Amino acid sequence: MAQVFIGVGSNIEPAANIPRALDLLMRALRVTGISTFYRTPALGSVNQAPFYNGVIAAETDLPPRTVKFALLRNIEEQLGRRRGEDRYAPRTIDLDLVLYDDLIVKEADLILPDPEIARRAFLAAPLCELAPELKLPDGRFICDVAAELAAKPLEALPEFTEMLRERH
């Protein structure tokens, strides 16, 4: 079984869409951890609702391309996500494969680990919480990366996080 980490975000009815996404993920993966979720400003547009963002840890026998393109994209579609030209458009759900074991992949449509980990506190902080011993390919520990990105504190959503953990 491979250990995977999946970024989960939503800014369209996140309190409903994130639990639905986790329900669907649990049908295909063995979820082993749910990070704290955070409210974060939408990237690229100030006129959007904020996102709820977090990370789940899971185990799977599925290969990485199947996880990303068959599983995650299918769940996004089921929950009404429509991909368009605007990379930062509002979304019902956003599911990103951010790590797959210690696999390093650099393809046009699949990069692992996700390079956004080193730029987005809402990925680095949850990864530090779930896997504090995690080392990125460049040799940095994930908690060191999270600390570097902590200049803007994240707004934790403890009640929402607790609801997810109790439900899942």
N, C-alpha and C positions, 0 to 999 in steps of 0.2 A: 504494500500500500504506500502510495506517495502522500506526503504531507503537502497540502496546498493552503495558500492564504488568498482570500477573495475580498477585494474592496467592495463595499456595499454603500450605495448612496441614492438619495432621492430628494427632489424638491417639489414634487407634485404629490400631495397627500402622503407624505413619508410615514406617518403613523399607521397608515393602512398598508401601503405598498411594501415596506421593508419586512413586516411580519409575513406577508404573502410570499415574498421572495424566499425567505428563510424556510417556509413550509415546503416550497418547491425544491429548494436546494437539498433539504433533508431527505427527499425521496431518492436522490441520486448519489449523495455523499454522506459520509459519517462525520457530522459536525462535532468537533472536539472543543471548540471554544468560541465565545462571542466577546469581542472587545467592548469597551465603553464606546458609546456613540456620541458624536459631537455635532453641534449646530455650527455650520461654517458658511461664510458668505459665498454666493455663487461666483464662480470664476468667469471672467470675461464680460460680465454684465451686472451693473448695479441695479437694474430694474427687475431682477428676479427674486423670488422667494429664496431664503437660505436653504442650504442642504442639510440633511442629516447624513453623517458619514461614520462608518466604522469598518471593521474587518472581522471576518470569520476565519477560523482555522478548521480544516477538515482533512479527512483521509479519503483517497479514491484509488481505484484501479484504472480509471480512465486516463488515456494519454493527454498531454497538455492541449493539443489542438482540439481534441474532442471536448475537453472541459470548456475551453473558450468559445468555440464556434458552434458546437452542438448544444451543450448544456446551458451556459450562461446567456448566450444570444437568444436561445429559445425561451428561456424564462423572461428575459427582457421583453421579447415580443408578446408573450402571453399576458404580461402586465401592461401592455399598451405603449411600450417605448417605440418610437419611430425615429430612425436615424436619418439625418439630413446633412446638409452642408455645414450648418452651424454646430461646430464641435461643442459649444458651450450652451446649447439650447436647454431649456427646462426638460426634466425627464421624470417619468414615473418611477423608474428604477435604473440604476447604473451598476452593473456587475463587472468587475475587472479581476482577472487572474493576475495577481501581483507577484506571487512566488509559487514555484512548483519544485519541492525538495530543494536541492542545491543546483538545479539545472540552469544552465546559461544558454539562452537561445537569442539569436539576432537575425530575424527574418523580417521581411517587409511588413507582414501582418501579425507578427508575434515576437515580442521582446520580453525576455525573462532574465533576471528579475525586472519588474516594471521600473523604468528609469524615474518615474514620478515619485517613487519612495523617497528619494533624496531631496525632493523639492516640496513635498506636501506633508505638512505636519499631521494632517488627518489620516495619512497612511502610516507614517513613521511612529507616531505615538501609540496607535493601536497595535502595531507589530511589536513594539517594545513591551507592551503589556502582555501580549500573548506568547511571545518567544524572546525573552530578554537576552538569551545567550546567542541569538541569531547574528551571524556575521555576513555582511554583504560581500559580493565578489571583489570589491576594491579593498577588502580587509577591515573596513570600519564595522563596529558593532552597531546594531540598529538603535540601541538606546543612546549612543553617542550622537547618531544622526538626529534622533528625536530631540535631544537636548539642544543641538545646534539650531533646530527649527522652532524652538520654543519662544522666540522673541515675541510672537503674537500668541498669547495664551488661547487655547481652545476652550470653547464653551461646552462643558460636559452636559450630557442629558441623562442623569442618573436614574430617574424614574422610568424613562423609555428603555434604557439599557436593562434595568431589572425586569421589566415586563417581558422583554425578548428572552432573557435568560430563563425566566420561570416558564415561559410558553414553550421554549425549545430546549 
